Amino acid sequence: MRSARVLAQTWKAVSESAAEFSTRAAKERKVAVLGAAGGIGQPLSLLMKMNPQVSQLSLYDVAGTRGVGADVSHINSRAQAKGFEGPDQLAEALKGCDLVIIPAGVPRKPGMTRDDLFKINAGIVRGLVEACGKHCPGAILNIISNPVNSTVPIAAETLKKMGVYDKRKVMGVTTLDVVRAKTFYAEKLGLDVSQVDVPVVGGHAGITILPLFSQATPTMPSSTPHDVIDALTKRTQDGGTEVVEAKAGKGSATLSMAYAAALFADACLRGMNGATATECTYVDSDVTDLPFFATKVKLGTEGVETIHPIGSMSDYEKEAFAAMKPELAASIEKGFKFVREG
């Protein structure tokens, strides 16, 4: 009984409330995780199996998913889980999906830049998105594969070429940046992290990650020194590197990323099912003069319903915003170019 309570409490952190879940659980929702045998994919598959909003769970990878699917399928939760392995089974995995989560690709290693990742992961993402466009064109896509600043534009351009692009349904998962900002802010100020909110805008790499601590809840004290704000900002921006270095070449931020991805997927499912859900995500946006940008969005039955403006920024944040734009613009263009020239 105690283990059941622990699991219930664990998932409660990834939901609004058990009561709301039981109300929504009657809806049939098929979810696929592409890259389910990887470092992010395995814990993410577990978390999605625990989500009562999911009725069918497809776990796909090029290898290793028969075991993952069998393992996860033994868990006594609502979702019926099945592993799909290799390109020949991708169509079956995707058919009828409402939500597709894509963590597939090579993880960061020590000394590896997100540009290095691009050379490998761009082709992987394009191939998987093409399959989504063919087999589940109406599904919402949650893109995790790095570099997100480029892979989301790749996904969008790929779907445009296929004639099935709906900008409401393609989202880059930047939730880990929000999770980190909340955690670091709460630790520094001695707050209850469950009561903290920090919007994070921009992109999902280095200086393009801009936590807006001036908009944090609870409000940051006006007496907070500049060096504290700067340190919190840079730690949020460099959170991935912090984990890569701490794991000493044996992995990247897989567990925290899986948790963040499960949070965002849950919000997407809540939106699909008619409940209110607002999260930060990297989307096709006209909030700035950049074609893609992360801000808070309201999620609805068809994906992105409302894109919220950035809001007021401190002078420090305005400078950081100006500094990030050239890098983010270049990453977006790199994604566009990959599809154009591919």
C-alpha positions in Angstrom: 0.0 0.0 0.0 2.8 2.4 0.9 4.5 1.9 -2.6 1.1 2.6 -4.3 0.8 5.8 -2.3 4.3 6.9 -3.2 3.6 6.4 -6.9 0.4 8.3 -6.6 2.1 11.1 -4.9 4.9 11.1 -7.5 2.5 11.5 -10.3 0.5 14.1 -8.5 3.5 16.4 -8.9 3.0 15.9 -12.7 -0.7 16.8 -12.6 -3.2 19.3 -11.4 -5.1 17.0 -9.1 -6.3 13.4 -8.8 -9.9 14.5 -9.0 -9.4 16.3 -12.3 -7.5 13.4 -13.7 -10.3 11.0 -12.9 -12.7 13.3 -14.7 -10.5 13.5 -17.8 -9.4 9.8 -17.8 -12.5 8.7 -19.7 -11.2 10.2 -23.0 -9.2 8.0 -25.3 -5.8 9.5 -26.0 -3.0 7.7 -27.9 0.5 8.9 -27.2 3.8 7.9 -28.9 7.3 8.3 -27.6 9.8 8.2 -30.4 13.2 7.4 -29.0 11.7 5.4 -26.1 14.8 3.2 -25.5 17.1 6.1 -24.8 18.2 7.9 -21.7 15.3 10.4 -21.8 12.9 8.0 -23.5 12.9 5.3 -20.9 12.0 7.4 -17.8 9.6 9.4 -20.0 7.9 6.2 -21.1 7.4 5.3 -17.4 5.9 8.7 -16.6 3.6 8.6 -19.5 2.4 5.1 -18.6 1.5 6.5 -15.2 -0.5 9.4 -16.7 -4.3 8.4 -16.4 -5.1 10.6 -19.4 -3.2 8.2 -21.7 -5.2 5.2 -23.0 -2.7 3.8 -25.5 1.1 4.3 -25.3 3.3 3.5 -28.3 7.0 3.2 -27.5 9.2 3.4 -30.6 12.9 3.3 -31.2 15.3 1.8 -33.8 16.3 -0.9 -31.2 15.6 -1.9 -27.6 11.9 -1.1 -27.4 10.6 -4.6 -27.2 12.1 -4.8 -23.8 11.1 -1.4 -22.7 7.5 -2.0 -23.9 7.3 -5.3 -22.1 8.7 -3.8 -18.9 6.4 -0.8 -18.9 3.4 -2.8 -19.9 3.4 -4.7 -16.6 2.6 -1.5 -14.7 -1.0 -1.5 -13.4 -2.1 1.8 -14.8 -4.7 2.6 -17.5 -2.6 3.0 -20.6 -2.0 -0.1 -22.8 1.7 0.1 -23.7 3.4 -1.6 -26.6 6.9 -1.4 -28.0 7.6 -0.9 -31.7 11.1 -1.5 -33.0 12.7 -0.4 -36.3 11.5 1.6 -39.3 9.1 -1.1 -40.5 7.0 -0.7 -37.3 7.0 3.1 -37.2 3.7 3.6 -39.1 1.9 1.2 -36.8 3.3 3.1 -33.7 2.0 6.4 -35.0 -1.4 5.5 -36.5 -4.1 7.3 -34.6 -1.9 9.2 -32.3 -3.1 12.4 -30.6 0.3 13.4 -29.2 3.8 12.4 -30.3 6.8 13.2 -28.1 10.2 13.1 -29.8 13.3 12.7 -27.6 15.1 10.7 -30.3 18.7 11.5 -31.2 22.2 11.6 -29.8 22.6 13.1 -26.3 25.2 15.7 -25.5 28.6 14.5 -24.4 31.4 16.5 -22.7 32.8 19.1 -25.1 30.0 18.6 -27.6 28.1 21.8 -28.6 24.5 21.9 -29.8 25.9 22.6 -33.2 27.7 19.3 -33.1 24.4 17.7 -32.2 22.7 19.4 -35.1 24.7 17.4 -37.7 23.4 14.2 -36.3 20.0 15.0 -34.9 18.6 17.1 -37.8 18.2 14.1 -40.1 16.7 12.0 -37.3 14.1 14.6 -36.5 13.2 15.2 -40.2 12.7 11.5 -40.8 10.4 11.0 -37.8 8.4 14.2 -38.5 7.9 13.0 -42.1 6.5 9.8 -40.7 4.2 11.8 -38.4 3.0 13.9 -41.3 2.1 10.8 -43.2 0.6 8.6 -40.5 -0.8 11.0 -37.9 -1.0 14.5 -39.5 -3.4 15.8 -36.9 -1.2 14.9 -33.9 0.4 17.5 -31.6 4.2 17.2 -31.7 6.4 17.8 -28.7 10.0 18.2 -30.0 12.7 17.4 -27.4 15.6 16.5 -29.7 18.3 19.0 -29.6 19.2 21.6 -30.8 15.5 22.6 -30.3 16.2 26.1 -31.7 16.8 24.4 -35.0 14.8 21.1 -34.9 11.5 22.8 -34.4 11.9 24.9 -37.6 13.0 21.7 -39.3 9.8 20.0 -38.2 7.7 23.0 -39.3 9.3 23.2 -42.8 9.1 19.4 -43.3 5.4 19.4 -42.6 4.9 22.5 -44.8 6.5 20.6 -47.7 4.1 17.8 -47.1 1.1 20.2 -47.0 0.1 19.2 -43.5 1.6 22.0 -41.3 -0.5 23.4 -38.5 1.5 25.8 -36.4 -0.7 25.2 -33.4 0.5 21.6 -33.2 4.3 21.9 -33.4 6.0 22.8 -30.1 9.5 22.7 -28.8 9.7 21.5 -25.2 11.5 24.2 -23.1 9.9 23.1 -19.8 13.2 22.0 -18.3 14.4 25.6 -18.4 11.3 26.6 -16.4 11.8 23.7 -14.0 15.4 24.7 -13.4 14.6 28.4 -13.0 11.9 27.6 -10.4 14.2 25.3 -8.5 17.2 27.6 -8.4 15.0 30.6 -7.6 13.3 28.8 -4.7 16.7 27.5 -3.4 18.2 30.9 -3.4 15.4 32.7 -1.7 14.4 29.9 0.6 10.9 29.5 -0.9 8.5 26.6 -1.3 9.2 25.6 -4.8 5.7 24.3 -5.3 4.5 28.0 -5.0 7.1 29.4 -7.4 6.6 30.4 -11.0 9.3 31.8 -13.3 8.5 32.3 -17.0 11.4 31.5 -19.4 11.4 33.0 -22.9 13.5 32.9 -26.0 15.0 29.5 -27.1 16.5 26.4 -25.6 20.3 26.8 -25.7 22.8 28.9 -23.8 22.1 32.7 -23.9 18.9 32.1 -25.9 17.4 30.9 -22.6 16.1 33.9 -20.8 14.5 33.4 -17.4 12.4 36.4 -16.4 13.0 36.6 -12.7 11.5 40.1 -12.8 8.2 38.4 -13.4 8.7 35.6 -10.8 6.1 34.6 -8.3 6.6 35.3 -5.4 8.1 38.6 -6.5 11.9 39.0 -6.2 12.8 41.5 -3.5 13.8 44.8 -5.1 17.0 44.7 -3.0 18.2 41.6 -4.7 21.8 42.3 -5.8 22.6 42.3 -9.6 25.2 39.5 -9.2 22.5 37.2 -7.7 20.2 37.8 -10.6 23.1 37.3 -13.0 24.2 34.0 -11.3 20.6 32.6 -11.3 20.3 33.5 -15.0 23.6 31.9 -16.0 22.9 28.8 -13.9 19.6 28.3 -15.7 21.2 28.8 -19.1 24.1 26.4 -18.3 22.0 23.8 -16.5 22.5 21.2 -19.1 26.3 21.6 -19.1 26.3 21.4 -15.3 24.7 17.9 -15.5 26.9 16.7 -18.4 30.0 17.7 -16.4 28.7 16.2 -13.2 28.1 12.9 -15.0 31.7 12.9 -16.3 31.0 11.7 -19.8 28.4 9.1 -18.7 25.3 10.9 -19.7 23.3 14.2 -19.9 20.2 15.6 -18.3 18.0 12.6 -18.9 16.0 12.3 -15.7 15.1 16.0 -15.3 14.4 16.2 -19.0 12.0 13.3 -18.8 10.2 14.9 -15.9 9.9 18.2 -17.7 8.7 16.5 -20.8 6.1 14.6 -18.9 4.9 17.9 -17.3 4.5 19.5 -20.7 2.9 16.4 -22.3 0.4 16.4 -19.4 -0.4 20.1 -20.1 -1.0 19.3 -23.8 -3.3 16.5 -22.9 -5.2 18.6 -20.4 -5.6 21.3 -23.1 -6.8 18.6 -25.6 -9.4 17.5 -23.1 -10.8 21.0 -22.5 -9.1 22.0 -19.3 -7.0 25.2 -18.9 -3.3 24.7 -19.4 -0.7 27.4 -19.8 3.0 26.6 -20.3 6.1 28.1 -21.8 7.0 26.5 -25.2 9.0 27.3 -28.3 6.6 27.8 -31.2 5.9 29.5 -34.5 5.2 33.0 -33.1 4.8 36.6 -34.1 5.5 37.9 -30.5 8.9 39.1 -31.8 10.4 39.6 -35.2 11.9 36.1 -35.0 9.7 33.3 -36.6 10.1 31.0 -33.6 10.2 32.0 -30.0 9.3 30.7 -26.5 6.8 32.5 -24.3 3.8 31.4 -22.2 1.0 29.9 -24.4 -2.5 28.7 -23.6 -3.0 25.2 -24.7 -6.4 24.1 -26.1 -8.1 21.3 -27.9 -6.1 21.9 -31.1 -2.8 22.7 -29.5 -1.6 26.3 -29.1 -4.7 28.5 -28.6 -3.1 31.8 -27.5 0.5 33.0 -27.5 1.1 35.4 -24.7 3.4 38.4 -25.1 6.7 38.5 -23.3 5.5 41.2 -20.9 7.6 43.7 -19.0 11.3 43.1 -18.6 14.0 44.6 -16.4 16.9 46.5 -18.0 19.1 43.4 -17.4 16.6 41.2 -19.2 16.2 43.7 -22.1 20.0 43.6 -22.6 19.9 39.8 -22.5 17.0 39.7 -25.0 18.9 41.9 -27.4 22.0 39.8 -27.1 20.2 36.5 -27.7 18.4 37.4 -30.9 21.3 37.0 -33.4 22.1 33.6 -32.1 18.5 32.4 -32.1 17.9 33.8 -35.6 21.0 32.0 -36.9 19.8 28.7 -35.3 16.3 29.1 -36.9 17.8 29.8 -40.3 20.0 26.8 -40.0 17.0 24.6 -39.6 15.2 26.2 -42.5 18.4 25.8 -44.7 18.7 22.1 -43.8 15.2 21.4 -45.1 15.6 23.6 -48.2 18.9 22.1 -49.2 18.0 18.5 -48.1 
